[in-house]
Amino acid sequence: MSPSRVPESGKRGYIVPIGGRIGDHRILSRFTQLCGGSQARIAIIPTASSDPDTGAHYEQSFRALGVRSTVTLPIESRADCEKPDILAAIEAADGVFLTGGTQLRLSTTLGGTPVARILRRRNAAGQHVAGTSAGAAFLSEHMIAFGDEGPTPRQGMVTLAPGLGLTNRILVDQHFRQRDRLGRLLMALSLNPFAVGIGLDEDTAAFIDGDDVAEIHGTGAITLVDPSQVEYSSADHTPPNEPVTLIGVRLHILTQGATYNLHTREAGVPQEVAERR
């Protein structure tokens, strides 16, 4: 799914993929402030999770940050995606938070429904949307559905599926360093060299603003892979399970406060480091 058109003189809301296992709430606190602080209205979509308490857990976390209005939307089937009360809650929300779990539950339940359409339209109009773990993978146009672990890209090690489509500029993988997922992100990018690969460590997020500039927050790092200058790829003729050759890939490791411009493909150091130079 392609992103919705941003209204004239408007600006798209933040898109916030999070790598999973959120720690001390600094990431949730920043998301809350973007959404309006204590006056924020935050809707939680726990569809990816099989734990019935997931929504309540995040409601409690947001209330601990001072949010007065937070609601869990019980979307368990495609029929739920047409319910007027659920659509109204998304329409009214300043921010929407998609929990972790299994990303295919998100794509098969929300894909092609009124909920997916309203999320794209509202984000284009300024609503902020965050997702952690499976929720992070689902935010972009193309989604890593599942794949093998390991540092080397191998033919057939990753399976892609359609995502929510808030942006087509990134391809997200989560629990990145903890689960050794560089190989599958590289393999996915070899199949779609337009997108920028964002490998999110746990408790780490990319806050992507309406100008497509990402700022990194959290205790880990983001492995950012830029395939735009790839000179050669063997992905089209490598036999199954064999390693793939990629020449010319650019890679950045970005931590707290670093930035990356998805238009210019330029990384920036944190502001306090720049001021010391």
BABA-79074 format. One record per atom (N, C-alpha, C, O): x, y, z. Coordinates in steps of 0.1 Angstrom, whole numbers, plus 5000, padded with zeros to 4 digits. Layout:
<nodes>
XYZ
...
</nodes>
This chain:
<nodes>
500849885000
500050005000
500950135000
501850135007
500550224992
501350354991
500850445002
499650445005
501650545006
501250645016
500150735010
500150754998
499350785019
498350885015
498951015012
500051045017
498351095003
498851225000
498751325011
497651325017
499751395014
499751495025
498951615020
499151665009
497951665028
497151775023
498051895020
499151915026
497551985011
498352105008
498552185020
497652215028
499752235022
500252315033
500252235046
500352295057
500052105046
500052025058
501351955059
502351975051
501551875069
502751795072
502351665078
501551655087
502951555073
502651425078
503151415093
504051475097
502351335100
502751305114
504051225115
504451165105
504551215127
505751125129
505350975127
504250935129
506350905121
506350765121
507450715130
508550745128
507150625139
508050585150
508250435151
507450375159
509150375143
509350235145
510350215158
511250285159
509950115166
510750085178
511149935178
510349855174
512349915182
512949775181
512449675190
512849555189
511549705200
511049605209
511649615223
512649685224
511049555233
511449555246
511849695251
512949725255
510849775251
510949915256
511349915271
510649855279
512449995274
512949995287
512350095297
511350065303
513050205298
512650305309
511650405305
511550515312
510950385295
509850475290
510250605284
509450695281
511650625282
512050755275
511450765261
511050865256
511350645254
510750645241
509350675241
508850765233
508550615250
507150635251
506850785256
505950845252
507750835264
507650975269
507751075257
506951165256
508751055249
508851135237
507651125228
507151235223
507151005226
505950985217
504751065223
504051125216
504651045237
503551115244
503651265242
502551325239
504751325243
504951465242
504551515228
503951615226
504951435218
504651475204
503051475202
502551555195
502451385209
500951365207
500151465216
498951475215
500851545224
500151645232
500351635247
499651705254
501251555252
501451545266
500251495273
499651395270
499951555284
498851515293
497451525285
496551455289
497451605275
496151615267
496051525256
495051525248
497051435254
497151345243
495951245243
495551205254
495551205232
494551095230
495250985222
495551005210
495550875229
496350775223
495550645222
494950595232
495450585210
494750465207
495750355206
496750365198
495550245212
496450125212
495850015204
494749975206
496649965194
496149845186
497049725190
498149725185
496549635198
497249515202
497149395193
497449285198
496649415181
496249305172
497449195170
497149075169
498649245170
499749155167
500049055179
500548945176
499549085191
499849005202
498848905205
497648925203
499248785210
498348685215
498048695230
497248615235
498748785237
498548815251
497348905253
497449025249
496248865260
495148955261
495349075270
494549165270
496549075277
496849185286
497649295280
498049385287
498049275267
499049365261
498449505261
499249605264
497249525256
496649655255
496649725269
497049845270
496249655279
496149705293
497549745298
497649845305
498549675294
499949705299
500349835293
500849925300
500049865280
500449995274
499550105279
500050215280
498350075281
497450185288
498050225301
498150345303
498450135309
499050165322
500350245320
500650345327
501150205310
502450285308
502150425303
502850515308
501250445295
500850585290
500250665301
500550785303
499450605310
498850675321
499950715331
499850825337
500950635333
502050665342
502750785337
503450855345
502750815324
503350925318
502451055318
502851155313
501251035324
500351155325
499351165315
498551265314
499251065306
498251075295
496851045301
496650945308
495851135298
494551125304
493651035296
492750965302
493851035283
492950955274
493750855266
494450885257
493550725270
494150615262
493250505262
492550465272
493050445250
492050335248
492650225240
493450245230
492350105244
492749985236
491649945226
490549935230
492049925214
491049895203
491049745201
492149695196
490049665204
490049525204
489849475189
488749425186
490849485181
490749445167
491249305166
492449285165
490349205165
490749065164
490449005151
490848895148
489549065143
489149015130
489049125120
489049245124
488949085107
488749195097
487349255098
487249375095
486349185104
485049245106
485149365117
484449465116
486049345127
486249455137
486749585130
486549685135
487449565119
488049685112
486949775105
487349875100
485749735106
484649815100
483749865111
482749935107
484049845123
483149885134
483250045136
484350095137
482150115136
482150255137
482850315149
483550415148
482750245161
483350295173
484850285172
485550375177
485450185165
486850165164
487350275154
488450335156
486650295143
487050395133
487050535139
487850615137
486050555147
485850685154
487050715164
487550825165
487450605171
488550625181
489850655174
490650735178
490050595162
491250625155
491250765149
492250835149
490050805144
489950935138
490151045149
490751145145
489751015161
489951115171
491251125178
491651215185
492051015176
493351005183
494451095178
494451125166
495251145187
496451225183
497551135180
498451165172
497551015186
498650915183
498050775183
497150745191
498650685175
498250545175
499450465178
500550495172
499350365187
500450275190
500150135187
499150075192
500950075179
500849925175
501849845183
503049875183
501349745190
502149665199
502949555191
502749545179
503749485198
504549375193
503649255192
502549245197
504349145187
503649015185
504148955172
505248925171
503148925163
503448865150
502948955139
501748985139
503849005131
503449105121
502449055111
501749135105
502448925108
501548875099
500048885104
499148885096
499948885117
498548905123
498049045119
496949065116
499049145119
498649275115
498349285100
497249345096
499149225091
498949245077
497649165073
496949215064
497449045079
496248965074
494949025080
493848995075
495049085092
493849145098
493549285094
492349315091
494549365093
494249505090
494349545075
493749635070
495149465067
495449495053
494149515045
493349425045
494049625038
492949645029
491649685035
490549675029
491649715048
490449745056
490349895058
491249975056
489149935063
488950075067
489950125077
490350245077
490350035086
491350075097
492650115090
493250215093
493150035081
494350065074
494250195066
495250275066
493150215059
492950335051
492950465060
493550565057
492250455072
492150565080
493550605087
493850715089
494250495090
495650525096
496550595086
497250685089
496450555073
497250625063
496850765061
497650855060
495550785060
494950915058
495251005070
495651125068
495050955082
495251045094
496751075096
497151185100
497650975093
499051005095
499551115085
500351205088
498951105072
499251205062
498751345067
499351445062
497751345075
497151475080
497751515093
497351625098
498751445099
499351495111
499351405123
500051425133
498551295122
498551205134
499851125135
500451085124
500351105147
501551035149
501250885151
500350845158
502150795145
501850655146
503250585150
504250605143
503150505160
504350435165
504050285165
502850245167
505050205164
504850065165
506149995171
507250035167
505949905179
507149835185
507249685180
506149625179
508449645177
508649505173
507849475160
508049535150
506849385161
506049355149
505349485144
505149495132
504849565154
504249695150
505149785142
504749855133
506449775145
507449855138
507649805123
507649885114
507749675122
507949615109
506749645100
506949655087
505549655105
504349675097
504149815092
503349835083
504849915097
504550055094
504850095079
504150175074
505750025073
506150075059
505349995049
504549905052
505650035036
504949975025
505249825023
504449745020
506549795025
507049655024
507449615038
508149685045
507149495042
507349445055
508149305055
507849225046
509149295064
509749165065
508749075073
508549105085
508248975067
507248885074
508048785083
507548775095
509048725078
509848635086
511148605078
511248635067
512048535085
513348505078
514348435088
514048425100
515448395082
516448335090
517448435096
517548545092
518148395107
519148485113
520448455108
520748355101
521448555110
522748535106
523248665099
522448745094
524548685099
525148815093
525248825078
525348925073
525148705071
525348705057
524048685049
523348595052
523848775039
522648755031
522648625023
523648595017
521648545024
521548415016
520248415008
519148455013
520248364996
519148354988
517948274995
518148164999
516848344996
515648275002
515548285017
514648225023
516448365023
516448365038
515348465043
515148465056
514748535035
513748635040
512448635031
512548615019
511348655038
510048655031
509448795033
509348835045
509048865023
508448995024
506948985022
506448895016
506249085028
504749095027
504349235026
505149325031
503149275022
502749415022
502549465036
502049385045
502949585039
502849645052
501649745052
500849745043
501649835062
500549935063
500750045053
499650085048
501950075049
502050175038
502150325043
501750405035
502550355055
502650495059
503850555052
503750675050
504850485048
505950535041
506550425032
506350305035
507050465020
507750365012
509250385012
509950325004
509750465021
511150505021
512050405030
513250415029
511450325038
512150245047
511750105047
510550065043
512650015051
512249875054
512849845067
514049865070
512049795076
512349785091
512549645095
511849555091
513649625103
513749495110
514049535125
514649635128
513549445134
513549475148
514349375156
514749265150
514549395169
515349305177
516749275170
517149165170
517249385164
518249365153
519549295158
519949195153
520249365167
521549315171
521249185180
522049095179
520249195188
519949085197
519748955190
519948845195
519148955178
518748835170
519548815157
519248735149
520648895156
521548875145
520848875131
520848775124
520248995128
519348995116
519949085105
519249115096
521249105105
521849185094
521649115080
521249185070
521848985080
521748915067
520448925061
520348945049
519348905069
518048915062
517649055058
516849065048
518049155065
517849295061
518549315048
517949375039
519849275047
520549295034
519849225023
519749275012
519449095025
518749025015
517449085010
517249094998
516749145020
515449215016
515749335008
515049364998
516849405011
517149525004
517749494990
517549574981
518349374989
518849344975
517649314966
517749324954
516449284971
515249274963
514449404961
513649414952
514849504969
514149634968
515149744972
515049804983
516049774962
517149874966
516750014967
517550104970
515450044965
514950184967
514950224982
515350334985
514450134990
514250165004
515550165012
516550105008
515550245023
516650245033
516250145044
515150145049
517250055047
517049955057
517350015071
518350075073
516349995080
516550035094
516449915103
515449855105
517649875109
517749765118
517749825132
518749885136
516649795139
516449855152
516849765164
516349655165
517749805172
518049735184
516849745194
516049835192
516749655203
515749675213
515849805221
517049855223
514749855226
514749985234
515350095226
516050185232
515150095213
515750195204
514650235193
514050145188
514550365190
513550405181
514050505171
515050575174
513450515159
513650615149
512450705149
511350655144
512550825153
511450925152
511550995138
512351085137
510750955129
510851005115
509751115113
508551095114
510251245111
509351355111
508751375097
508951295088
507951475095
507251495083
508151535071
507651535060
509351575074
510351605064
511251475061
512151495053
510851365066
511551235064
513051245070
513951185064
513151315081
514451315089
514151225101
513251255109
515051125103
514951035114
515851085125
517051105122
515351085138
516251115149
516150985158
515150935161
517350945163
517450815170
517350845185
517950935191
516550765192
516350775206
516350635212
515850535206
516950615224
516950495231
518350445235
519350525234
518450335241
519650285248
520550205238
521750175242
520050165227
520850085217
521250165205
521450285206
521350095194
521750165181
520850125170
520050025171
520950195159
520250155147
521250135137
522150215134
521150015130
522049985119
521250035106
520249975102
521750135100
521150195088
521850155076
523050175074
521150085067
521750035054
521150105042
519950105040
522050165035
521650245023
522150165010
523350165008
521150105003
521550034991
521550114978
521750054967
521450244979
521250324967
522450324958
522350354946
523650294963
524850304955
525350164952
526550144949
524550064953
524949924950
525449914936
524649954927
526649864934
527149854920
526949714914
526849694902
526749614923
526549474918
525849394929
526149404941
524949314924
524249224932
524049084925
523649084913
524248984932
524048844926
522748784930
522448674928
521848874935
520548824940
519648754929
518848664932
519848794917
518948744906
519348604901
518648544894
520648564905
521048434900
521748344910
522248234907
521648384923
522248294933
521348184936
520148204938
521848054937
520947944940
520447954955
521048024963
519347884957
518747884971
519747854982
520547754980
519647924993
520447905005
521947945003
522747925013
522347984991
523748024989
523948174993
522948254991
525148224997
525348365000
525248454988
525648414977
524748574990
524548674979
525748774980
526048824991
526248814968
527248914967
526549054966
525649064957
526949144974
526449284973
527749374974
528449374983
527949464964
529049554963
528549694963
527749734954
529049774972
528649914972
527649954982
527150074982
527249864992
526349905002
526949995012
528149975016
526250105016
526650195027
525950155040
524750125040
526750165051
526150125064
526550225074
527750265075
525550265082
525850355094
525350295106
524350225107
526050315117
525550285131
525250415138
526150495140
523950425141
523450555147
522950535161
522250435164
523350615171
522950605184
522150735189
521850825180
521850745201
521050855207
521450985202
522551035202
520451055196
520551195191
521051205176
521051315171
521551095171
522051105157
520851115147
519751075151
521051165135
519951185126
520251125112
521451095109
519251105104
519451055091
518351115082
517151095085
518751175071
517851235061
517551125050
518351095043
516251085050
515850985040
515851035026
515850955017
515851165024
515851225011
517251225005
517651184995
518151295013
519551315009
520451195012
521551195007
519951105020
520750985024
522051025032
523050975030
521851135040
522951185048
522751165063
521651195068
523751115070
523651095085
524251215092
525151285087
523751245104
524251355112
524551315126
523851235131
525551375132
525951345145
524951415155
524351515151
524851375168
524051445177
524451595178
525551625176
523451675182
523751825182
524851865192
525651945188
524951795203
525951835213
527351795208
528351865211
527451695200
528751655194
529051765183
530251805182
528151795175
528351895164
528852035170
529652095164
528252065182
528652195188
530052195193
530752305195
530552075197
531952065202
533052065191
534252085194
532552055178
533552045168
534152185164
534952195155
</nodes>
